[in-house]
Amino acid sequence: MVRRALVSTDRLMKVRAIARSALATAVVAAAAAFLATRIDKRPGADSTPVARPIRVLPPDTVIDGPVEVEHRVGEWLLRIVIDTGEYDDRVAEVFHLGRRAWAVRGANIRFDPVGRDITGDRTPDVVVHVFSGGMHCCTQATVLGLADTLQIFGTINGAHGDVELVDVDGDGVFEIRVGDWR
């Protein structure tokens, strides 16, 4: 009986070692695949991976461009601006008492629903849907609470599908539905 337990323990340790090795190989392969997307493939270009620029919106940055959508919810102003600058993206901005509290950039943005309490805390909320655009695109939906201060409840990653908040069963509570094109 003891011999059988030792053999089983030895096999278990071998299986664990193989699993660790396979996991390490998978991590290295994933890192290599990620870095391969960062290589400039133009003829004569250096093959050193390069980082793409990070597009950050400092709190008081003025976005040049027309306002596409605007909503007021109490002391909050929600708007989507077409950034006619360098990137030609949309920017969703959330202002409280005239000061930007939150912003996000994307190829396509919408607010839905606006001003409804979807979290059950008796304050208005908004869901900001962002489509990043591009061949390797993503959709995300961020749930914001518009109380005395901005509450960021979380972001739902829709990957390649659209994120929808719908009351599927008619009980007054939204469910999350994520489409997938695959």
N, C-alpha and C positions, 0 to 999 in steps of 0.2 A: 504494500500500500504506500509506504514512504517512497519507494523507488518510483512508483507511478506518479506520485505528486511531484517528485524532483524532475522527472521527464517532462511532465506537463508544464512546470515552471520554466524549464529550459526552452521548450517550444514557444511559450508565451514571450519570453525575452527575445528570442530570435524574430518572432513576428513583429514585436514592437520596434526592434532595430531596423527591420526592413521597412516598416511604415514610416519611421523617422527619416530614413534615407530617401524614400519616395516623396515625402513631403518637402524635404530640402531640395530635391531635384525639381519639383513643381514650382517652388518659390523662385529658384534661380531662372527657370524657363519663363515664368511670368515677368520677372524683372527684365530679362533680355528682350522679351516681346514688347514691353512698355518702352524700353530705351530705343528699340528699333523704330518706334513711331516718332521719336524725337530727332532722328538723323536727317540732315539736309541731303536730299537725294538728287539735287541738281548736278549736272555734269561738271566735274572739276571742284565740287564743293568738298569741304573738310567733312569727314565722316564722324567727327566728334559729336555726341549727343548734345543738343542745346535745349535750354528751357524756353518755353513760350512765355510771352509777357503776361503778367498777372494784371488784370484790369480791376483796380480798386477804386471805390468812390469815397474820397474823404468826406467827412460830414457836411462841409459847407461848399462843396463843388457845385457850380452852376452848370446844368446840362443845357447845352445849346440845342434848340430844336423845338418843333411844335408839340403842344400837349395833345395827345391822342385821346386820352380818357381821363376824366376827373370825377371823383366822388367825395362828398363830405359826410362824415359820420361824427356828429358831435364836434369835439375840438380837433378831430383828425382830418387831414386832407390826404387822399390817396390819388396818385396820378401816374399815368404812363406817358413818358416823353420819348419822342423819336430823337435819338442822339445823332445829329447830322455831322458830328465830328469824325474822328478817325475810324470808328468801327461800324457806324450806321446800324446800331442795335437799338433796342427798346430799353428803357430804364424805368423800373417801377420804383416810385418814391413814396414813402410814408412819412408825413410831417405831423408833429404834435405842437400846437401853439406856434406855428410858423418855423419850427426848427426840424430838420431832417432827423428822424429817429431810426430809419432803416431804408435800405435801397438794395436793388439787385438788377443785374444786367442780363439780357438774353435776346435771342433772335425774335422771339414772339412771347408776349406776356399778356395775361388777362387776370382780372379780379373776379372771383366767383366762388361762393356767394359773398355779397358785401353787406356788412352791418347786421347780419343775423347772428344770434347766439347759437353756435354749433357745438360749443364745448360744455354747455350746461352751467356756466359760472355767472350767468345773468348779465354779462357785458357783451357788447357787439364784437364780432370777429370778422376777419376777412381771410380768404384763401387766395394766395398769390401763385398762379400757375405760370411756370417758366419753361420755355422750350429753348434749349441751347443752340439748336441749329447745327448744320454741318453733317458730314457723312456719318460720324460717330456721335449721334445726337442723343440727347437725354431730355426727359421731362421730369420736373419736380413740382410739388405743390407744398407751399409753406403755410402753416396755419398761424395767424397772428391774432392776438387778443388786443382789443383797443380799449383798455381800461384807463386808469389815471396815468399809468406808464405802459409802454409797449411790452406785451408778453409774446415770446416766441415759443409756441407749443411744440413745434417740431416740423420736420420736412419729410414728406413722403416721396421716395424715389420711384418714379414710374418707369425708369430705364427707357426702353424704346416705345412704350405705350403711353397713352394719355391717362392722367389721373382725374377721376371724376368723383365728386361727392354727391351721392344720390340717395334718396329715401326709398330703397328698393321694396321694403315690406310695408310701407305706409304707416309706420309707428311714430313718425315725427322725428326720428333720429337718423342722421346721415350715415350711410355706409360708404366705404371706399371701394371704388371699382377701378381697376387698372387694366387697360387694354394692352395687348401684346401682338405685334405684327408677325411674330415668328410662328 
